[in-house]
Amino acid sequence: MCASENPSEDPAGERPADPDHVVVVGAGIAGLAAAHRLLEHGVRVTVVEASDRVGGKLLPGEIAGVRVDLGAESMLARRPEAVGLARAAGLADRLQPPSTATASLWTRGALRPMPKGHVMGVPGTAAALSGVLSEEGLARIERDAELPRTEVGEDVAVGEYVAARLGREVVDRLVEPLLGGVYAGDAYRISLRSAVPQLFEAARTHTSLTEAVRALQGRTATSPPSGPVFTGIEGGVGTLPLAVAESVRARGGEIVTGAPVTELRHTAGGWRVVAGDRVLHAAAVVVAVPARPAAELLRAEAPAAAAELSAVEYASMALITLAYRRSDAAALPEGSGFLVPPVDGHTIKASTFASRKWGWIADEGPDLVVLRTSVGRYGDTEILGRDDAGLVAVSRHDLREATGLAAAPVATRVTRWQDGLPQYPVGHHARVARVREHVAGLPGLAVCGAAYDGVGIPASIASAYAAVDQVRGDLRGVEELTAHPVQSLHGGAGE
């Protein structure tokens, strides 16, 4: 069957669908992972992407002749999905753990070593946060053992619950910058159940939060995970979607860029998809785009799911990449970079010392030091209204204040991610369950991506695999993900 034709020649959409043809909408890592998995099942796949490139939020680039990531730069290695997909796409020999994982907090006027022995910033003992918190803050943690139980119900905000048990200083100085690095959000809004599911389950079975953390740490100690927590890819994580796309094409899959979907309709014979100047007829469709465009696509056929997806909020952010002469950055502190608590009043929220963190960057630019900073959080629109020069200037100011780095960079790049990170407020898990319940009423339709089960790369891939199983009639994967979201950042238990 021909997969395309002029849309005006098929107004009724009555052409029967090819039972072995699946259309994937979106060529980010979730869509590409879905296509890759579908091809393993022997079906014919067409991926349609509105933009002119594949990869979504994974974007390779360069600065001063050195390859860098202009989007996400690492992926959780203690889940199998991302590492497994990289290997399947031929990148096994390019997987590379960080050269150093020693990070700092820029707080209370100094760079301080990142505490160990915590789960997403929540300590098992007050002593774990010594040097980061004030004496009053440490004393407040000790009161946790004496407090009555704090009920979490079906969900609760991370910041609200942790502050109730351990005090606001723990949230403001450690939990907030860790969560902010993942979601660019507000810890006092972010769902404990969706963002830190292991803590949510522990909170339901323990009265003391510090006792719950120690229990989690104890389980980790008896069966310690092997290998690094995170991994990168030589040349940048942004090369992963390119390799997966190449593998998809090599297996016979078709990827069409510059083809926005303007119609998605369920017909008696399957699904009719209008993408650019093409009409595609398929037995199934996997929608792998962010929540808002997904809502637009689903509005006609699944209005209730569309209404839920329309309510998902996003945060925008920008990454500022700077290259310095190595001689000018000789006094840069050791480690992979630092996080910045918003309570300290600085503009940047983090800085990565990329040349220190990734050996391949150091090798490609031996006379350079590449750094990057990030700005922008949920609800903070003022900073992103500045031009690129303004973002570079504020990054240089904060880097100078934190590290003493005063030299001018030899090159800079600003990458803006408008609506880049979905927010997971209290009740997010219930919204995802409702979306999937509505979608499940339409045979051959599934949704996946960062808006559902976790914002990290492994979470997006797991979501894609579950969507593939769903369109093939197996709902166990989506049920498991809905019940147990994928934590997007390792919490530090046992580290």
C-alpha positions in Angstrom: 0.0 0.0 0.0 1.2 3.5 -0.8 1.8 5.4 2.4 1.2 8.9 1.1 -1.0 10.8 -1.2 -2.5 14.3 -1.6 -4.8 15.0 1.4 -7.5 16.5 -0.8 -7.9 13.2 -2.7 -8.9 11.3 0.4 -11.6 13.4 2.2 -13.5 10.6 3.7 -10.5 8.7 5.0 -12.0 5.4 4.0 -8.8 3.8 2.6 -8.1 0.7 4.7 -5.1 0.9 7.0 -2.1 -1.4 6.5 -2.3 -3.7 9.5 1.5 -3.7 9.8 1.9 0.1 9.6 2.4 2.3 12.6 2.8 6.1 12.6 4.9 7.7 15.3 4.3 11.4 15.8 7.4 13.1 17.1 11.1 12.4 16.5 12.4 13.2 20.0 14.1 10.4 21.9 10.7 8.9 22.9 9.4 8.8 19.4 12.7 7.4 18.0 12.8 4.8 20.7 9.2 3.8 20.0 10.1 3.5 16.3 13.1 1.4 17.0 11.1 -1.0 19.2 8.3 -1.3 16.7 10.8 -2.3 14.0 12.0 -5.1 16.3 8.5 -6.4 16.1 8.5 -6.5 12.4 6.1 -3.7 11.6 6.4 -0.9 9.1 7.1 2.5 10.7 6.7 6.1 9.6 8.0 8.8 12.0 6.7 12.3 11.3 8.3 15.3 12.9 7.2 18.9 12.7 10.7 20.5 13.0 13.6 20.1 10.6 15.6 17.8 12.8 15.4 14.8 15.1 16.3 14.6 18.7 14.0 17.0 20.6 15.7 18.2 23.7 18.8 16.3 22.9 21.0 18.5 20.8 24.6 18.2 19.8 26.7 21.2 19.0 30.1 22.7 19.2 32.0 25.6 20.8 35.5 26.7 19.8 35.8 23.6 17.7 34.9 21.2 20.6 31.8 19.0 20.5 29.4 19.7 23.3 25.8 19.1 24.3 23.4 22.0 24.0 20.6 20.1 25.7 20.7 17.2 28.2 24.3 16.1 28.8 24.0 12.8 30.7 21.6 10.0 31.4 20.9 7.8 34.4 22.9 4.6 33.9 21.3 2.6 36.7 18.2 2.0 34.6 18.6 -0.2 31.5 16.6 1.8 28.9 18.9 4.5 27.8 22.1 2.5 27.9 20.4 -0.4 26.2 19.1 1.8 23.4 22.6 3.4 22.9 24.2 0.0 22.6 21.5 -1.2 20.2 22.2 1.9 18.1 25.9 1.1 17.9 27.2 3.4 20.6 28.5 0.8 23.1 32.1 1.8 22.7 31.3 5.5 23.1 29.5 5.3 26.4 31.6 7.1 29.0 31.0 7.8 32.7 31.9 11.2 34.1 35.6 11.7 34.9 34.5 13.1 38.2 31.2 13.1 40.1 32.4 15.4 42.9 30.0 18.4 42.9 29.5 21.4 45.2 26.7 23.7 46.4 27.2 27.4 46.1 25.4 28.5 49.3 25.8 30.8 52.2 28.6 32.6 50.4 30.9 29.7 49.5 31.2 26.6 47.4 30.6 23.7 49.8 31.0 20.0 49.1 27.8 18.3 48.0 26.6 16.2 51.0 26.5 12.5 50.7 24.2 10.0 52.3 20.9 11.6 51.2 18.0 10.7 49.0 17.2 13.7 46.7 18.5 16.0 49.4 16.7 14.4 52.3 19.3 13.2 54.9 19.2 10.1 57.0 20.9 12.1 59.8 21.4 15.7 60.6 25.2 15.2 60.5 24.9 14.4 56.7 24.2 18.1 56.1 26.8 19.6 58.4 28.5 22.5 56.7 25.5 23.2 54.4 22.9 24.0 57.0 23.0 26.3 60.0 23.1 25.0 63.5 19.4 25.9 63.8 18.7 23.9 60.6 20.6 20.9 61.9 18.8 21.0 65.2 15.4 21.2 63.4 16.3 17.9 61.6 16.8 16.2 64.9 13.2 17.0 65.9 11.9 14.7 63.1 12.1 11.6 65.4 9.8 13.3 68.0 7.1 14.6 65.6 3.8 12.8 65.1 3.2 11.1 61.7 2.7 13.4 58.7 0.0 11.9 56.4 0.8 12.2 52.7 -2.5 10.9 51.4 -2.6 10.2 47.6 0.2 12.8 47.0 1.9 15.7 48.6 4.4 18.4 47.5 8.0 17.4 48.1 8.8 20.7 49.8 5.7 20.7 51.9 6.3 17.3 53.3 10.1 17.6 53.8 9.7 21.0 55.5 7.0 19.6 57.8 9.4 16.9 58.9 12.8 18.5 58.8 12.3 22.2 58.4 12.5 24.6 55.4 16.2 25.0 55.5 16.7 21.4 54.2 14.3 22.1 51.3 15.7 25.5 50.5 19.4 24.6 50.7 19.5 21.1 49.2 16.2 19.6 48.0 15.3 22.7 45.9 18.5 22.9 43.9 18.6 19.2 43.3 15.0 19.1 42.0 15.5 22.4 40.2 18.3 20.8 38.2 15.8 18.2 36.9 12.5 20.0 36.6 13.4 23.7 36.7 10.5 23.8 39.1 9.5 24.7 42.6 10.0 22.1 45.3 6.9 23.3 47.1 4.8 22.4 44.1 6.5 19.3 42.7 4.8 16.0 43.4 6.5 13.7 45.9 4.8 10.6 44.3 5.8 11.4 40.8 9.2 13.0 41.3 10.7 11.0 44.2 8.5 7.8 44.3 10.9 5.9 46.6 10.5 8.6 49.2 6.7 8.7 48.7 6.5 5.0 49.4 8.8 5.3 52.4 6.7 8.2 53.8 3.6 6.0 53.7 5.2 3.3 55.9 7.4 5.3 58.3 6.6 8.0 60.8 10.1 9.5 60.9 11.4 10.7 57.5 15.1 10.3 58.5 14.3 6.8 59.6 12.7 6.1 56.2 15.8 7.5 54.4 18.1 5.2 56.6 15.9 2.3 55.6 16.3 3.1 51.9 20.0 3.4 52.4 20.1 0.1 54.3 18.5 -1.7 51.4 21.0 -0.1 49.0 23.9 -1.1 51.2 22.8 -4.8 51.2 22.6 -4.9 47.4 24.8 -2.0 46.1 24.3 -1.2 42.4 27.3 -1.7 40.2 28.7 0.8 37.8 28.4 4.6 37.6 25.2 6.4 38.5 25.2 8.5 35.2 26.8 8.1 31.9 27.5 10.3 28.9 28.4 9.5 25.3 31.6 10.5 23.6 30.6 13.4 21.3 27.6 14.2 23.5 24.3 12.7 24.5 22.9 14.7 21.6 24.4 12.1 19.3 22.1 9.4 20.7 18.9 10.3 18.7 21.0 10.7 15.6 22.3 7.2 16.0 18.9 5.8 16.8 17.4 7.6 13.7 20.2 6.1 11.6 19.3 2.6 13.0 15.6 3.1 12.3 16.3 4.0 8.7 18.7 1.1 8.3 15.9 -1.3 9.5 13.5 0.1 6.9 11.8 2.8 9.0 10.9 6.1 7.4 11.6 9.4 9.2 10.0 12.6 7.7 11.0 15.9 9.1 9.3 19.3 8.4 5.9 17.5 8.5 3.6 18.9 11.2 0.6 16.8 11.9 -2.6 18.7 11.2 -5.1 15.9 11.5 -5.3 12.7 13.5 -8.5 10.8 12.9 -9.8 7.4 13.9 -11.5 5.6 11.0 -13.2 2.3 10.6 -10.0 1.0 9.1 -7.5 2.4 11.6 -6.0 5.8 11.7 -5.7 8.6 9.2 -2.8 11.0 9.8 -2.2 14.2 7.8 1.4 15.3 8.1 2.6 18.1 5.9 1.5 17.3 2.4 1.1 13.6 3.1 -1.8 11.4 4.2 -0.8 8.2 6.1 -3.1 5.3 6.8 -2.0 3.1 9.7 -3.3 0.5 12.1 -1.8 2.4 15.1 -0.4 5.7 16.1 2.1 6.5 18.9 1.9 10.2 19.9 5.3 11.2 21.2 5.2 15.0 21.4 4.9 17.3 24.4 1.6 17.7 26.3 0.3 20.8 24.5 0.8 19.7 20.9 -0.5 16.2 22.0 -3.6 17.8 23.3 -4.2 19.5 20.0 -3.8 16.3 18.1 -6.1 14.4 20.4 -8.8 17.1 20.7 -11.1 15.6 18.1 -10.9 11.9 19.0 -10.0 12.0 22.7 -11.3 15.3 24.1 -11.1 14.2 27.7 -7.4 13.2 27.3 -6.8 16.5 25.5 -8.3 18.5 28.3 -6.0 16.8 30.8 -2.9 17.3 28.7 -3.8 21.0 28.1 -3.4 21.6 31.8 0.2 20.3 31.9 2.5 23.3 32.6 6.0 23.7 31.4 9.1 25.6 32.5 11.4 27.4 30.1 15.2 27.6 30.6 18.4 28.6 28.8 21.9 27.0 28.8 24.9 29.2 28.4 28.0 27.5 27.2 31.4 29.3 27.6 34.9 28.3 26.5 37.9 29.7 28.2 41.6 29.4 27.6 42.9 26.8 30.0 45.5 29.2 31.3 42.8 31.7 32.2 40.8 29.1 34.2 43.7 27.6 36.1 42.2 28.6 39.5 38.9 26.9 38.8 37.9 24.7 41.7 38.1 21.0 41.4 35.0 18.9 40.7 32.2 18.6 38.1 30.5 21.9 38.9 27.9 23.2 41.4 24.3 23.7 42.1 22.8 27.0 43.4 19.9 27.2 45.9 17.4 29.9 44.8 17.2 31.1 48.4 20.7 32.6 48.0 19.5 35.1 45.5 21.8 34.3 42.6 20.7 34.2 39.0 22.2 31.0 37.6 20.8 27.7 39.1 23.8 25.5 38.2 27.2 25.3 36.5 28.8 22.3 34.9 32.6 22.2 34.4 32.2 20.2 31.2 35.9 19.8 30.5 36.3 18.3 34.0 33.2 16.2 33.9 33.7 14.6 30.4 37.0 13.3 29.3 36.3 13.5 25.6 35.7 17.3 25.9 39.1 17.7 27.6 40.7 15.6 25.0 39.2 17.5 22.1 40.0 20.9 23.6 43.2 20.4 25.6 43.9 24.2 25.6 40.3 25.0 26.6 38.1 24.8 29.6 34.4 24.5 28.7 31.8 25.4 31.2 28.1 25.8 31.1 25.5 27.5 33.3 21.7 27.2 33.3 19.1 29.9 34.1 15.3 29.8 34.3 12.8 28.2 36.6 9.1 27.7 36.5 7.4 31.0 36.7 10.6 33.0 36.2 10.1 34.8 32.9 12.2 37.9 33.6 15.6 36.4 33.2 14.7 34.6 29.9 13.6 38.0 28.5 17.2 39.2 28.4 19.1 38.9 25.1 21.9 36.4 24.7 24.6 39.0 25.7 22.7 39.6 28.9 22.6 35.9 29.8 26.3 35.6 29.1 27.0 38.6 31.3 25.0 37.3 34.2 26.6 33.9 33.9 30.0 35.4 33.9 29.1 37.6 37.0 27.9 34.6 39.0 30.8 32.4 37.9 33.2 35.1 39.0 31.4 35.4 42.4 31.4 31.6 42.9 34.8 30.6 41.6 36.9 33.7 41.0 36.9 33.1 37.3 37.2 36.7 35.9 38.8 36.2 32.5 36.8 36.7 29.3 35.7 33.6 27.5 37.0 33.0 24.0 33.6 31.8 22.8 30.0 31.6 24.1 26.7 30.0 23.0 23.2 30.5 24.3 20.6 27.8 23.8 17.0 28.5 24.8 14.5 25.8 25.6 11.1 27.4 25.5 8.7 25.2 27.4 11.5 22.7 27.8 10.5 20.8 31.0 7.1 19.6 32.0 6.1 20.2 35.5 4.9 17.4 37.9 2.7 19.1 40.4 0.8 17.3 43.2 -1.7 15.0 41.5 0.4 14.5 38.4 0.2 10.7 38.7 -3.6 10.8 38.8 -3.7 13.1 35.7 -1.4 10.6 33.8 -3.7 7.7 34.8 -6.8 9.6 33.5 -5.0 10.5 30.2 -4.2 6.8 29.7 -7.6 5.7 30.6 -9.2 8.0 28.0 -6.6 7.0 25.4 -7.1 3.3 26.0 -10.7 3.6 24.8 -9.3 4.1 21.3 -7.7 1.0 19.8 -4.3 1.5 18.3 -3.5 4.7 20.1 -0.8 5.4 22.8 1.0 8.4 24.1 4.6 8.7 25.5 7.3 11.1 26.4 8.6 13.3 29.2 5.2 14.6 30.2 4.1 11.3 31.8 6.4 9.1 33.8 9.6 11.0 34.4 11.6 13.7 32.6 14.9 11.8 32.2 16.1 10.0 29.1 15.5 6.5 30.5 12.0 7.5 31.7 11.1 8.8 28.2 12.4 5.6 26.6 10.5 3.4 29.1 7.4 5.4 28.3 8.0 4.8 24.6 8.4 1.0 25.1 5.2 0.9 27.1 3.4 2.8 24.4 4.6 0.2 21.8 3.3 -2.6 24.0 -0.1 -0.8 24.3 -0.7 -0.4 20.6 0.1 -4.1 20.3 -2.6 -4.9 22.9 -0.4 -5.2 26.1 -1.3 -2.7 28.8 1.0 -4.1 31.5 3.8 -1.6 30.7 1.7 1.5 31.0 0.0 0.2 34.1 3.4 -0.4 35.7 4.7 3.1 34.8 1.5 4.8 36.0 1.8 3.0 39.3 5.6 3.4 39.6 7.0 6.4 37.8 10.7 6.4 36.9 12.7 8.7 39.2 14.6 11.0 37.0 17.6 11.7 39.2 19.5 9.3 41.5 18.9 10.4 45.0 22.3 9.7 46.5 21.3 6.8 48.8 24.4 5.0 49.7 26.6 7.4 47.8 
